[in-house]
C-alpha cells in the first residue's frame, strides 16, 4: 500500500510528494525544494521514517517542480526521470527561474525518460504513467488504481486547470487530455495536484467551472 507525504515548498507553493510502501523504498515526485529548511525537512523525514530513496520522477519540467532535483539526486545517488518531450524546459530551468527572480543550479539531463504505458516501479508498488499534454508538451500524470489516487501535476487542480500559455502549452489539447484521460477515472480517485489542496475526480466533474 502506497503512503503519500506532501510537502508544500518554495515561494510558488508547489506540492512535492514522497511516496513509500511497506518495502521501505520511496520515490520523490516533483522535487521543488528551494530553501535550505525545505531540503532539511525532507531529508529528516526520510531518515526518521527509515526510508530508502530509489528515484526522482517529475510530471513535467517547469522550474518550480525542479528546484530540489539536483540536491536530492546527489545526496542519495538516485536517478532522475522526467517525461519525454520535457527536454526544452529541463535544459532551461535555471534561466526560467531567473526570469521569475529565483536562483537555482542547472539541472543535468534526466537519467531516463518516462513514456505512457511504461509503469514506474518502486518497492512492491507501481504507478501508471499517463501522457496528458496541454500545460506542457510532455506532461504526464501518475495514477495508482490500487491506491485510488492521481498525482496530476499542473494539469488539474481543485476548481481549476493548468495554464496553457507557456512554450509547449495548448488549451484545446489540455482540455482534451483532461476529458479523455482523467475524467474517465473512478470518481472516488483522490487528485493530488502540483499546487493547492487535494480533490477527487468526482468533485471536479461536478464543480470545476472549467469542466462543467
C-alpha positions in Angstrom: 0.0 0.0 0.0 1.4 3.4 -1.0 1.7 6.1 1.6 1.8 9.8 0.4 3.5 12.6 2.2 3.0 16.1 0.7 5.5 18.9 1.1 4.3 22.4 0.1 7.5 24.2 -0.8 9.2 27.2 -2.5 7.7 30.7 -2.9 5.3 29.4 -5.6 3.8 26.9 -3.1 4.5 23.9 -5.2 3.5 20.5 -3.9 6.3 17.9 -3.8 5.4 14.3 -2.9 7.2 11.4 -1.3 5.6 8.0 -2.0 6.6 5.0 0.1 5.3 1.5 0.7 5.8 -1.4 3.1 9.2 -2.2 1.5 10.7 1.0 2.9 11.6 2.2 -0.6 10.4 5.7 -1.6 10.1 7.9 -4.7 10.2 11.7 -4.7 7.8 13.3 -7.2 8.2 16.9 -8.5 11.0 17.9 -6.1 10.5 21.6 -5.8 12.5 22.1 -2.6 14.2 25.5 -2.7 15.0 26.9 0.8 17.6 25.1 3.0 14.9 24.4 5.6 12.8 22.7 3.0 15.6 20.4 2.0 16.4 19.6 5.6 12.7 18.8 6.2 12.5 16.1 3.6 15.9 14.5 4.4 14.9 14.5 8.1 11.6 12.9 7.3 13.3 10.2 5.2 15.8 9.4 7.9 13.3 9.3 10.8 11.0 7.1 8.8 13.8 4.8 7.8 13.1 5.1 4.1 15.4 4.3 1.2 15.0 6.7 -1.7 15.3 5.0 -5.1 14.3 7.6 -7.6 13.1 11.1 -8.5 10.3 11.4 -11.0 8.6 14.5 -12.5 5.2 15.2 -14.1 6.8 18.0 -16.1 9.9 20.2 -16.0 8.8 23.8 -15.2 11.4 25.2 -12.8 9.3 25.3 -9.7 9.0 21.5 -9.9 12.8 21.0 -10.3 14.4 23.2 -7.6 15.4 20.3 -5.4 16.2 17.7 -8.0 20.0 18.1 -8.2 20.3 18.3 -4.4 18.4 15.1 -3.8 19.9 13.3 -6.8 23.4 14.0 -5.5 22.6 13.4 -1.8 21.1 10.0 -2.3 22.8 8.9 -5.6 19.5 8.2 -7.2 18.3 8.5 -10.8 16.0 11.3 -12.1 13.3 10.5 -14.7 11.2 13.1 -16.5 8.7 12.8 -19.3 9.8 12.6 -22.9 9.1 15.9 -24.5 10.1 18.0 -21.5 13.8 18.4 -22.5 13.2 22.0 -23.6 12.1 23.1 -20.1 14.7 20.9 -18.3 17.6 22.5 -20.2 16.2 26.0 -19.4 15.2 25.5 -15.8 17.7 27.9 -14.3 17.0 30.5 -16.9 13.3 30.2 -16.4 13.8 30.6 -12.6 15.9 33.7 -13.2 13.0 35.3 -15.1 10.9 34.9 -12.0 13.6 36.2 -9.7 14.9 32.9 -8.4 18.4 31.5 -8.4 18.8 27.7 -8.9 21.5 25.5 -10.2 21.3 24.0 -13.7 19.6 20.6 -13.8 21.6 17.9 -15.6 19.8 15.8 -18.2 17.5 13.1 -17.0 18.8 9.6 -16.4 15.8 8.2 -18.2 12.6 9.4 -19.9 9.1 8.5 -18.9 6.6 7.4 -21.6 3.0 6.4 -21.5 2.4 2.7 -21.0 5.7 2.1 -19.2 4.9 2.0 -15.4 7.2 3.4 -12.7 8.0 0.7 -10.2 9.4 1.0 -6.6 9.3 -1.4 -3.7 6.2 -3.5 -4.1 4.3 -0.8 -6.0 3.8 0.6 -9.4 2.4 3.8 -10.9 0.8 4.1 -14.3 2.2 6.9 -16.5 -0.5 8.7 -18.5 0.5 11.4 -21.1 -1.6 14.5 -20.7 -0.2 17.3 -22.8 -1.6 20.8 -22.8 0.1 22.5 -19.9 3.4 21.5 -21.4 4.3 19.2 -24.3 5.4 16.1 -22.4 3.4 16.4 -19.2 2.4 13.1 -17.6 0.4 12.2 -14.5 1.0 9.2 -12.2 -2.0 7.0 -11.4 -2.5 4.2 -8.9 -5.7 2.2 -9.4 -4.9 0.2 -6.3 -4.3 3.2 -4.2 -7.1 5.2 -5.9 -5.1 8.3 -6.4 -3.7 10.5 -9.1 -0.7 12.9 -9.0 -1.9 15.4 -11.5 1.0 17.9 -11.7 -0.2 21.2 -13.2 -3.0 19.8 -15.4 -5.9 19.5 -12.9 -6.4 21.5 -9.7 -9.2 21.8 -7.2 -11.6 24.0 -9.1 -9.2 24.9 -11.8 -7.0 23.7 -14.6 -3.4 24.3 -15.6 -2.3 27.3 -17.7 -1.5 26.7 -21.4 0.2 29.9 -22.4 3.8 28.8 -22.0 6.0 27.1 -24.6 4.5 23.7 -25.5 1.1 24.6 -24.0 -2.1 24.2 -25.9 -5.5 24.9 -24.4 -7.5 22.6 -26.7 -5.0 19.8 -26.1 -5.2 20.4 -22.3 -9.0 20.2 -22.3 -8.9 17.1 -24.4 -6.3 15.5 -22.1 -8.4 16.1 -19.0 -11.6 15.0 -20.6 -10.4 11.9 -22.3 -7.8 10.6 -19.8 -8.6 12.0 -16.4 -12.3 12.4 -16.0 -12.8 8.8 -17.1 -11.0 7.6 -13.9 -13.2 6.4 -11.0 -14.9 9.4 -9.3 -13.5 8.4 -5.9 -9.9 8.9 -7.2 -8.1 11.4 -5.0 -6.3 14.0 -7.0 -3.0 15.3 -5.6 -2.1 18.4 -7.6 1.1 20.4 -8.2 -0.4 23.4 -6.3 -3.2 23.7 -3.8 -5.3 21.2 -1.9 -6.3 17.7 -2.9 -9.7 16.9 -4.5 -11.4 14.0 -6.3 -12.2 13.2 -9.9 -15.9 13.1 -9.0 -15.8 16.5 -7.3 -14.1 18.2 -10.3 -16.6 16.6 -12.8 -19.4 18.3 -10.9 -18.0 21.5 -9.6 -14.9 22.6 -11.6 -16.1 25.6 -13.6 -13.7 24.8 -16.5 -15.1 21.3 -16.9 -18.8 21.5 -16.1 
